[in-house]
Amino acid sequence: MVASVLEASHVFCCPNRVRGALSWNSGPGGLLAFGTSCSVVLYDPRERVVVTNLNGHTARVNCVQWICKQDGSPSTELVSGGSDNQVIHWEIENNQLLKAIPLYGHEGPVYAVHAVYQRRVSDATLRTLMVSAASDSTVRVWSKEGSAVTCLQTLSFGDGFTLALCLSFLPNTDGIKMEFAVTLETVLAGHESWVNAVHWQPSFYKDGVLQQPMRLLSASMDKSMILWAPDEESGVWLEQVRVGEVGGNTLGFYDCQFNEDGSLIIAHAFHGALHLWKQNAANPREWTPEIVISGHFDGVQDLIWDPEGEFIITVGTDQTTRLFAPWNRKDQSQVTWHEIARPQIHGYDLKCLAMIDRFQFVSGADEKVLRVFSAPRNFVENFCAITGQSLNHVLCNQDGDLPEGATVPALGLSNKAVFQGDIAPQPSEEEELLTRAGFETHQMAFQPTILSEPPTEDQLLQNTLWPEVQKLYGHGYELFSVACNNSKTLLASACKAAKKEHAAIILWNTSSWKQVQNLIFHSLTVTQMAFSPNDKFLLAVSRDRTWSLWRRQDTISPELDPIFSLFAFTNKVTAVHSRIIWSCDWSPDSKFFFTGSRDKKVVVWGECDSSDDAIEHSVGPCSSVLDVGGSVTAVSVCPVLNLSQRYIVAIGLECGRICLYSWKKTNQFPEVNDWAPCVETSQSQSHTLAIKKLCWKNCNGKTEQKEAEGPEWLHFASCGEDHTVKIYKVNRSAL
């Protein structure tokens, strides 16, 4: 029932920045498991979709390991360890969580886990042996039989710190042996920095005999991954293939993995990105980059849909702005979403975002400057090619003199536009060698690239920046919130503040980029702002536990900027919320607005009369107080009503759960039975940390299919501190 009403259709994330956070299941069609913030994500590299999220840890997941079966079939169990001092054993059935068993005992973060199946000689029963290492300088050995798990032994290493561990069976041994003969086979020298991971290609059965391919994969901080194998004639171990990152602000690889047959290899980079390569069947020495999941590697602070619902833009404390869009393939009806551009790579943590036009946005970071970006021609061309839209239709609404792309100068901080005449020709191989021989600095310049599929990580880093077209100065402290009106003529921004003069809202004209007005009312940081759909009102909520409503005054001349005056507000006497108000949003008819607070309450206010003779201070609470049972961090109202003509409200909580309610004014005093619960996310659908933003899509239709399935499907996106962005689909007829 729940699955048919609300589903998480697309998930964007990447592995945590630690060694061991990645594991590839052996067997045909094996899933990739990795830790993202407090979750373990199961990802299908062939279908390019997230299968499910395993939520159970309360702090960062540091290590993940599938428990490989000896017959080479896909595993159904995995183990993870986290900074919450927990080890969790997960059991999977049909790609969904069947059972989770937490193992307690460590007194510090768990950084390494491993597990194997062991069959008892006496009674042939199967048990699972697990080992875990933590920063408390201990290694614990666990045994699982059925649903019972016991700690067999705790090994203490004093002041030592175990970085890695592995369980292995010696061949042809059923008992205990204490004698070993070890010889040095070879020294593999090829990396130029720390080697963080080595992995053997998984073994497999051939004609009933277990085969172990002699291929070894290594990942290093020198930005490369090397595939090693012995020479068929001499037996000397040689480098077969070297792949890796080129250019960009990258710092090498944490981990690497083979798939079940060794035809795919994957690397986990320092900044969380995954790099996937596929072996050419005709030429085994040739490996080509493949499309793989990507996302933020730190908290995602804000997101917004484009006005036509074709893509979303997000910003995060990983100092990047990312753009996600659907990939429409002619030969497939299924549509998957991917990161197709990284318009901004900044030096400050990004906090807020607003769309000014379809291909223009403004972002605010932990600095005093707002920055405006516009899409270059190369992005528009690639966007149309990937999403299947008409290039002429999209370009007809754009400025004819679009730059080709953007680049960051060697000593610059801003994305500089690159026009057709600025593009330098690609150097030949001989020129490249001469440049390197002369020790000249090679700067990665923009080169236009026509894509028919989502870009790889290297292309995202180097070729998808948007030019910065304007800087807006005026705030005295770090930016915190920004909003644009629906006619795209006014921009409102606010910064962190501890005094009334610093908490002022600044209005900007989006044509001249000049300040229009300062709106002074709040005494602490304005946490969120929202223009009403009819652009008559501007709503602001604040850390000072109050909200303010500003009404636009029509000017005599249309050439003059509109002026806003304070229309209504709450104070210590009239306030309903007793804690910080984090979020606000408007009903689609501009009559009501909704506020959500840390005090677990959601309140509806109104009615807002936009006529000239409207009475000031006439806006008050017009709903019963909804207690959702947790701190409210995000509120968003659907632009369409449900079939009963009730407003649909999505509420995001600090715990990561999302609740959908419907509301309708009953005209009773006091209001009763005006709120109705609809559905809430399950544990696997929820975020694991605080939700920072919810945003409904303006357009209807399924985001998985090329053909929209009608107005019964609604979509909204969410982002949170758990590094994750999700797109949900909602069955309107079931609300």
C-alpha positions in Angstrom: 0.0 0.0 0.0 2.7 2.5 1.0 4.9 1.6 -1.9 2.1 2.4 -4.4 1.5 5.8 -2.8 5.0 7.1 -2.2 8.2 5.8 -3.8 11.8 7.1 -3.9 12.4 6.9 -7.7 15.8 8.5 -7.9 18.7 8.8 -5.4 21.9 10.8 -5.8 24.8 10.1 -3.5 28.4 9.0 -3.3 30.6 7.0 -0.9 32.0 8.4 2.3 35.6 9.6 2.2 37.2 6.7 4.0 39.0 3.5 3.1 36.9 0.4 2.9 33.5 2.1 2.4 33.0 0.2 -0.9 32.3 -3.5 -1.7 31.1 -5.2 -4.9 29.0 -8.4 -4.6 30.3 -11.4 -6.4 28.2 -13.4 -8.7 26.2 -12.4 -11.8 24.6 -9.0 -11.6 26.2 -8.3 -8.2 25.2 -5.1 -6.5 27.7 -2.4 -5.3 27.4 -1.5 -1.6 28.9 1.6 -0.2 28.5 3.8 2.9 26.9 7.3 2.4 26.8 9.3 5.6 24.9 7.1 8.0 23.4 4.8 5.3 24.5 1.7 3.3 23.5 2.1 -0.3 22.9 -0.8 -2.6 23.5 0.3 -6.2 23.1 -1.7 -9.5 25.9 -0.5 -11.9 24.3 -2.2 -14.9 20.8 -0.6 -14.5 22.4 2.6 -13.0 19.9 2.8 -10.2 19.9 2.7 -6.4 18.1 -0.5 -5.4 17.6 0.4 -1.7 19.0 2.2 1.3 19.9 0.3 4.5 19.4 2.7 7.4 20.5 1.6 10.9 23.7 3.4 11.8 23.5 6.7 13.6 26.9 8.0 12.5 29.1 7.8 9.5 29.5 4.3 7.9 33.2 3.6 7.7 33.4 0.1 6.2 31.2 -2.2 4.2 31.8 -5.9 3.2 29.7 -8.4 1.3 30.0 -12.0 2.7 31.1 -13.9 -0.3 29.7 -17.4 -0.9 32.2 -20.1 -1.8 30.2 -21.3 -4.8 30.5 -17.8 -6.4 26.8 -17.1 -6.3 25.6 -13.6 -5.3 25.7 -13.0 -1.6 22.6 -12.1 0.4 24.4 -10.8 3.5 26.8 -8.0 4.3 28.4 -6.4 7.3 29.1 -2.7 8.0 30.8 -0.7 10.7 30.4 2.9 11.6 31.5 5.8 13.8 28.5 5.0 16.1 30.7 2.1 17.5 28.3 -0.4 15.9 28.7 -3.4 13.6 25.5 -4.3 11.7 24.9 -7.6 10.0 22.4 -7.1 7.1 20.4 -9.8 5.4 18.9 -9.1 1.9 16.1 -10.8 0.1 15.0 -9.7 -3.4 17.2 -6.6 -3.1 15.3 -5.5 0.0 16.2 -5.6 3.7 15.0 -8.7 5.4 16.8 -8.5 8.8 19.4 -6.2 10.5 21.3 -7.4 13.6 23.3 -4.7 15.4 26.5 -5.9 17.2 27.5 -3.9 20.2 30.8 -4.0 22.2 33.3 -1.7 20.6 34.1 1.5 22.5 35.3 3.5 19.5 34.5 4.0 15.8 34.7 0.7 13.7 37.0 1.1 10.7 37.4 -2.4 9.3 35.1 -5.5 9.0 35.3 -8.8 7.2 33.3 -12.0 7.3 33.2 -15.5 5.8 30.9 -18.6 5.9 32.3 -21.6 7.9 30.8 -25.1 7.8 31.4 -27.1 11.0 33.1 -30.5 10.4 31.1 -32.2 13.2 27.5 -31.5 12.2 28.0 -29.7 8.8 26.0 -26.7 10.0 26.8 -23.3 8.5 27.8 -20.3 10.5 29.1 -16.8 9.8 32.4 -15.7 11.2 32.8 -11.9 11.4 35.7 -9.8 12.6 35.7 -6.0 13.3 38.4 -3.6 14.2 37.9 -0.3 15.9 39.8 2.7 17.2 39.6 1.3 20.8 42.6 -0.8 19.7 40.6 -4.1 19.7 39.5 -6.7 17.2 36.4 -8.6 17.9 35.5 -12.0 16.5 31.8 -12.7 16.1 29.9 -15.9 15.3 26.4 -15.9 13.9 24.2 -19.0 13.8 20.7 -18.5 12.8 19.6 -15.2 14.4 21.9 -15.5 17.4 25.2 -13.6 17.4 27.9 -14.0 20.0 31.3 -12.5 20.5 33.8 -15.3 20.5 36.9 -13.3 21.4 38.3 -9.8 21.9 41.8 -9.2 20.8 43.5 -6.2 22.4 46.4 -4.5 20.7 47.3 -2.0 23.4 48.2 1.3 21.8 48.1 -0.3 18.3 45.5 0.6 15.7 44.2 -2.0 13.2 43.8 -0.5 9.7 42.7 -3.6 7.8 41.9 -7.3 8.5 40.8 -10.3 6.5 39.6 -13.8 7.2 40.8 -16.6 4.9 40.8 -20.4 4.6 44.0 -22.2 3.9 43.5 -24.8 1.1 43.2 -28.5 2.0 43.0 -27.8 5.8 40.2 -28.8 8.2 42.1 -28.3 11.4 44.6 -25.9 13.0 48.1 -25.6 11.7 50.8 -23.5 13.1 53.5 -23.9 10.5 53.7 -21.6 7.4 56.2 -21.2 4.6 56.1 -17.7 3.0 58.2 -16.5 0.2 58.3 -13.2 -1.6 56.8 -13.5 -5.1 57.5 -10.0 -6.4 57.4 -6.3 -5.5 55.0 -4.3 -7.6 56.5 -0.9 -8.1 54.5 1.6 -10.2 52.7 4.0 -7.9 54.1 7.3 -6.9 52.2 7.9 -3.7 50.4 6.0 -0.9 48.7 2.7 -2.0 45.4 2.7 -0.2 43.8 -0.5 -1.5 44.6 -3.8 -3.2 42.1 -6.4 -4.4 42.2 -9.7 -6.1 39.8 -10.5 -8.9 37.0 -12.7 -7.3 37.3 -16.4 -7.7 34.8 -18.4 -9.7 33.8 -22.0 -10.5 34.7 -23.4 -14.0 33.7 -27.0 -14.8 33.2 -27.6 -11.1 36.7 -26.4 -10.1 37.3 -23.2 -8.2 39.4 -20.8 -10.2 41.4 -17.9 -8.9 42.4 -15.4 -11.6 45.9 -14.0 -11.0 44.9 -10.4 -11.4 45.5 -7.8 -8.8 44.0 -4.2 -8.7 45.7 -1.4 -6.7 44.5 2.1 -6.0 46.8 5.0 -4.9 46.8 8.6 -3.9 48.7 9.3 -7.1 45.3 9.5 -8.9 45.8 6.1 -10.6 44.6 2.6 -10.4 46.8 -0.2 -11.8 45.8 -3.7 -12.9 48.6 -6.2 -12.4 49.0 -9.7 -13.9 51.9 -12.1 -14.5 53.3 -12.4 -18.0 52.2 -15.6 -19.6 55.7 -16.5 -20.8 58.1 -15.3 -18.1 55.7 -15.3 -15.1 56.9 -11.9 -14.1 54.2 -9.6 -12.7 53.7 -6.6 -15.0 51.5 -3.6 -15.2 48.7 -4.4 -17.6 46.5 -1.3 -17.4 46.7 2.0 -15.7 43.6 4.2 -15.4 42.8 7.3 -13.3 41.9 10.9 -13.0 43.4 13.7 -15.1 43.3 17.4 -14.0 40.9 19.0 -11.6 41.3 19.5 -7.9 41.5 15.8 -7.0 43.7 13.9 -4.6 43.7 10.3 -5.6 41.8 7.1 -4.7 40.7 5.5 -1.5 39.6 2.1 -2.7 39.1 -0.1 -5.8 37.0 -3.2 -6.7 36.5 -5.8 -9.4 33.1 -7.0 -10.5 32.3 -10.7 -10.6 34.1 -11.5 -13.9 36.7 -8.8 -13.9 35.3 -6.9 -16.9 34.5 -3.9 -14.8 36.7 -2.1 -12.3 35.6 0.8 -10.0 37.6 3.3 -8.0 36.5 5.5 -5.1 38.1 8.9 -5.2 39.2 11.3 -2.4 36.2 13.6 -3.0 33.7 10.8 -3.0 33.4 10.3 -6.7 33.1 6.9 -8.3 35.1 6.0 -11.4 33.9 3.0 -13.4 35.8 1.5 -16.3 34.8 -1.3 -18.7 37.1 -3.7 -20.5 36.7 -3.8 -24.3 35.8 -7.4 -25.3 37.7 -7.1 -28.6 40.8 -5.5 -27.1 41.3 -6.6 -23.5 44.0 -4.0 -22.9 41.5 -1.2 -23.7 39.3 0.2 -20.9 36.7 2.9 -21.3 35.0 5.1 -18.7 31.4 4.2 -17.9 28.5 6.1 -16.4 28.1 5.7 -12.6 26.2 7.3 -9.8 27.4 10.6 -8.4 26.4 13.1 -5.8 27.5 15.4 -3.0 30.1 14.2 -0.5 28.9 16.4 2.3 25.6 17.9 3.5 23.2 19.2 0.8 21.8 22.5 1.9 19.4 23.6 -0.8 17.8 22.5 -4.0 15.4 23.8 -6.6 13.6 22.6 -9.7 13.9 24.4 -13.0 10.6 26.2 -13.9 9.7 23.5 -16.5 10.6 20.6 -14.2 13.3 19.2 -16.4 16.2 19.3 -14.0 17.2 20.1 -10.4 20.1 22.2 -9.1 21.6 21.5 -5.6 24.2 23.2 -3.4 26.1 21.7 -0.5 28.8 22.2 2.1 31.1 20.2 -0.2 31.5 23.5 -1.9 29.9 22.4 -5.2 26.7 23.2 -7.2 25.4 20.2 -9.1 22.8 19.8 -11.8 20.8 16.6 -12.2 18.7 15.7 -15.3 17.0 12.7 -16.9 18.8 10.7 -19.6 16.4 9.8 -22.4 17.7 6.9 -24.5 16.0 6.1 -27.8 16.3 2.4 -27.4 14.9 2.3 -23.8 11.6 3.4 -22.2 13.2 3.6 -18.8 14.7 7.0 -17.9 17.5 7.4 -15.3 18.6 10.6 -13.8 22.3 11.6 -13.6 24.5 14.6 -12.8 25.1 16.3 -16.1 26.9 19.5 -14.9 28.8 21.0 -12.0 28.2 24.7 -12.6 30.1 25.9 -9.6 33.1 24.5 -7.7 33.7 27.0 -4.9 36.1 27.7 -2.1 33.4 28.3 0.5 30.6 26.0 1.8 27.5 26.7 -0.3 24.3 27.5 1.7 21.5 28.7 -0.5 20.2 28.8 -4.1 17.5 30.5 -6.3 16.6 30.2 -10.0 16.4 33.5 -11.8 15.7 32.0 -15.2 15.6 28.5 -16.6 19.4 28.6 -17.2 20.4 31.3 -14.7 20.7 30.9 -10.9 22.2 32.7 -7.9 24.0 31.0 -5.1 25.1 32.1 -1.6 27.9 30.7 0.5 29.8 31.3 3.7 30.9 34.6 2.2 29.3 38.0 1.9 28.9 37.9 -1.9 26.0 36.6 -4.0 27.1 35.1 -7.3 25.0 34.8 -10.4 25.7 32.2 -13.1 24.3 31.6 -16.6 24.5 28.5 -18.7 26.9 28.4 -21.6 26.1 27.2 -25.1 28.0 23.9 -24.7 25.8 23.0 -21.7 22.6 23.8 -23.5 23.6 21.7 -26.4 24.6 18.7 -24.2 21.5 19.2 -22.1 19.3 18.8 -25.1 21.2 15.9 -26.5 21.0 14.0 -23.1 17.4 14.8 -22.3 16.1 14.5 -25.8 14.8 18.0 -26.2 14.8 20.2 -29.2 17.9 22.4 -29.3 16.2 25.1 -31.4 13.3 25.3 -29.1 15.5 25.8 -26.0 17.9 28.3 -27.7 15.0 30.4 -29.0 14.5 31.8 -25.5 18.2 32.4 -24.9 20.5 35.3 -25.6 22.2 34.8 -29.0 25.6 35.7 -27.7 26.1 32.8 -25.3 29.6 31.9 -24.2 30.8 28.5 -25.2 31.8 27.5 -21.6 33.7 28.7 -18.6 37.1 28.2 -17.0 38.8 29.3 -13.8 42.1 31.3 -14.4 45.2 30.0 -12.7 45.1 32.7 -10.0 41.4 33.5 -10.2 38.4 32.7 -8.0 35.6 33.3 -10.5 34.3 31.2 -13.4 35.4 33.2 -16.5 33.3 33.0 -19.7 35.0 31.4 -22.7 33.8 32.6 -26.1 34.4 31.0 -29.5 37.5 33.1 -30.2 39.0 32.3 -26.8 39.2 28.5 -27.4 42.7 27.3 -27.9 43.4 24.5 -30.2 44.2 21.1 -28.7 48.0 20.6 -28.6 49.5 17.6 -30.5 51.2 14.8 -28.7 54.6 16.2 -29.7 53.7 19.6 -28.3 52.4 18.0 -25.2 55.7 16.2 -24.7 57.8 19.3 -25.3 55.7 21.3 -22.8 56.2 18.7 -20.2 59.9 18.4 -21.0 60.3 22.2 -20.5 58.6 22.0 -17.1 55.9 24.4 -18.2 52.7 24.5 -16.2 49.9 22.9 -18.1 46.6 24.6 -17.3 43.4 22.6 -18.0 41.4 24.9 -20.3 37.8 24.5 -21.5 37.3 22.5 -24.6 33.8 22.2 -26.0 32.6 18.6 -26.0 29.4 17.3 -27.6 27.9 14.6 -25.4 25.1 12.1 -26.1 25.3 10.5 -22.6 25.9 11.9 -19.1 29.5 13.1 -18.6 32.1 11.2 -16.6 33.7 12.6 -13.4 36.7 14.1 -15.3 34.3 15.9 -17.7 32.2 17.2 -14.8 35.3 18.7 -13.2 36.7 20.4 -16.2 34.1 21.0 -18.8 30.7 21.8 -17.2 31.4 25.0 -15.3 29.0 27.9 -15.9 30.3 31.5 -16.3 29.8 33.9 -13.4 28.0 36.9 -14.8 27.5 39.1 -11.6 28.6 39.5 -8.0 26.2 41.2 -5.6 27.7 43.0 -2.6 25.8 44.3 0.3 25.7 41.9 3.2 28.0 42.1 6.2 28.1 38.4 7.1 27.8 35.0 5.5 24.8 34.4 3.2 22.1 32.2 4.6 18.9 32.4 2.4 17.9 33.7 -1.0 14.6 33.7 -3.0 13.4 35.0 -6.4 9.9 36.1 -7.3 7.9 34.2 -9.9 8.1 36.9 -12.5 12.0 36.7 -12.2 12.3 40.5 -11.6 13.3 40.6 -7.9 15.7 38.8 -5.8 15.6 38.7 -1.9 18.7 37.7 0.1 19.6 37.5 3.8 22.7 36.7 5.8 23.6 35.4 9.2 22.8 38.0 11.9 22.9 38.6 15.6 21.6 42.2 15.4 18.6 43.8 13.8 20.7 45.9 11.3 22.4 42.8 10.0 19.2 40.8 9.7 17.8 43.1 7.0 16.5 41.5 3.8 18.0 43.1 0.7 15.9 43.2 -2.5 17.8 43.3 -5.9 16.6 44.1 -9.4 17.5 41.2 -11.6 17.9 43.4 -14.7 20.2 46.1 -13.4 21.5 44.1 -10.4 21.1 47.1 -8.2 19.7 47.2 -4.6 16.1 48.1 -4.6 15.2 48.1 -0.9 16.3 47.0 2.6 13.6 45.3 4.7 14.4 45.7 8.4 12.3 43.8 11.0 13.9 40.6 12.4 16.5 40.7 15.1 18.2 37.4 14.2 19.1 35.4 11.0 16.3 35.1 8.4 16.3 31.3 7.8 14.0 31.2 4.7 12.0 33.5 2.4 9.3 32.8 -0.1 7.4 35.1 -2.6 3.7 34.3 -3.0 2.7 32.8 -6.3 1.0 36.1 -7.3 4.2 38.0 -6.3 2.1 40.3 -4.1 3.8 39.2 -0.8 7.2 38.3 0.5 7.3 36.0 3.6 10.3 35.7 5.9 10.8 33.4 8.9 13.6 33.8 11.4 15.7 32.4 14.2 13.9 35.0 16.4 10.8 32.7 16.3 8.7 35.2 14.3 7.7 35.7 10.8 7.2 38.9 8.8 4.9 39.4 5.8 5.7 42.2 3.3 3.2 43.5 0.7 4.2 45.0 -2.6 3.1 48.5 -3.3 2.3 49.2 -7.0 4.2 52.1 -8.4 2.9 54.8 -10.7 5.4 54.0 -13.4 6.1 50.4 -14.5 9.7 51.4 -15.0 10.1 52.0 -11.2 11.0 49.2 -8.9 8.2 48.0 -6.6 8.3 48.9 -3.0 7.4 46.5 -0.2 5.9 47.5 3.2 5.4 45.5 6.3 1.9 44.1 6.2 1.7 41.6 9.1 4.0 40.0 11.6 4.2 38.0 14.8 5.9 39.0 18.1 6.4 37.5 21.5 2.7 38.0 22.3 1.1 36.8 19.1 3.7 34.1 18.2 2.5 30.4 18.0 6.0 28.9 17.6 8.2 28.7 20.6 11.4 27.7 18.9 13.3 28.7 15.7 11.2 28.7 12.5 13.2 26.9 9.9 10.9 26.8 6.9 7.9 28.4 5.1 5.9 28.0 1.9 2.8 29.4 0.2 -0.4 27.7 -1.0 -0.7 27.8 -4.8 -3.6 30.3 -4.6 -1.5 32.8 -2.4 -4.2 32.8 0.3 -2.4 30.9 3.0 1.2 30.3 4.0 2.7 27.5 6.1 5.4 27.6 8.7 7.4 24.8 10.3 9.5 25.1 13.5 11.9 23.2 15.8 9.0 23.1 18.3 7.5 20.2 16.2 4.7 22.4 15.0 3.3 23.3 11.6 0.9 26.2 11.4 -1.2 27.7 8.5 -1.7 31.4 8.4 -4.0 33.6 6.4 -6.1 34.6 4.7 -3.8 37.0 2.8 -5.8 39.7 1.0 -3.8 41.3 -1.8 -6.4 44.0 -2.6 -5.5 47.7 -2.1 -8.0 48.1 0.8 -6.7 45.0 2.7 -6.4 45.6 6.4 -2.9 45.4 7.8 -2.1 43.0 10.6 -5.2 41.0 9.7 -3.3 37.7 9.1 -3.4 35.1 11.9 -3.4 31.4 12.4 -6.2 29.7 10.5 -5.5 26.1 11.3 -5.2 23.9 14.3 -1.6 23.4 15.4 -0.2 20.2 13.8 2.3 18.4 16.0 4.4 16.0 13.8 6.4 14.5 16.6 9.8 15.8 15.6 11.6 19.0 14.8 10.4 20.4 11.5 13.2 21.6 9.2 11.4 21.8 5.8 7.9 22.5 4.6 6.7 22.5 1.0 3.2 22.9 -0.5 2.2 21.1 -3.7 1.2 23.4 -6.5 -1.9 21.2 -7.2 -4.6 20.1 -4.8 -5.6 16.5 -4.2 -8.8 15.0 -5.6 -10.7 16.3 -2.5 -9.5 19.8 -3.2 -7.3 19.8 -0.2 -3.8 21.3 0.0 -1.0 18.7 0.0 1.9 19.5 2.3 5.2 17.8 2.5 7.0 18.1 5.9 10.6 17.2 6.5 11.9 16.4 9.9 15.3 16.6 11.7 15.4 12.8 12.0 15.2 12.5 8.2 11.6 11.4 7.8 9.2 13.0 5.4 5.4 13.2 6.2 2.7 14.1 3.7 -0.5 15.7 5.1 -3.5 17.3 3.5 -5.2 20.4 4.9 -8.4 22.3 4.2 -9.9 25.2 6.1 -13.1 24.1 7.9 -14.3 27.5 8.9 -14.9 26.3 12.4 -13.6 28.1 15.5 -11.4 26.6 16.7 -10.3 24.7 13.6 -10.8 20.9 14.1 -10.1 18.0 11.8 -8.6 20.3 9.2 -5.3 18.2 9.0 -5.3 14.7 7.6 -2.3 12.4 7.4 -1.6 10.9 4.0 1.6 8.9 4.0 5.2 9.0 5.3 8.4 7.6 4.1 9.5 4.2 5.3 12.9 3.7 7.0 14.6 2.8 3.7 13.0 5.8 1.9 13.9 8.3 4.6 17.0 10.4 5.0 19.2 9.6 8.0 19.9 13.1 9.1 18.1 16.4 9.0 16.2 17.4 5.8 17.3 20.8 4.6 14.9 21.4 1.7 11.8 20.0 0.1 10.6 21.2 -3.3 7.6 20.1 -5.4 7.9 19.8 -9.2 5.6 22.2 -11.0 4.8 19.8 -13.8 3.0 16.4 -13.7 4.0 13.1 -15.2 6.3 10.2 -14.2 10.0 10.9 -14.2 10.9 7.3 -15.1 9.0 7.1 -18.4 9.3 9.0 -21.6 5.5 9.3 -21.8 3.9 11.1 -18.8 1.1 9.0 -17.2 -1.2 11.8 -16.5 -2.0 14.1 -13.6 -2.2 11.4 -11.0 1.6 11.4 -10.5 3.2 14.2 -8.4 6.9 14.6 -7.8 9.0 16.3 -5.1 12.7 16.4 -4.4 14.5 16.4 -1.0 18.0 17.0 0.2 19.6 16.6 3.6 22.6 16.6 5.8 23.1 12.9 5.0 24.8 14.0 1.6 21.8 12.6 -0.3 19.3 14.1 -2.9 16.2 12.1 -3.6 13.3 12.4 -6.0 10.0 10.9 -4.9 6.9 10.1 -6.9 3.4 10.4 -5.2 0.2 8.9 -6.4 -2.2 11.9 -6.2 -5.3 9.7 -6.3 -4.3 7.9 -3.1 -3.8 11.0 -1.1 
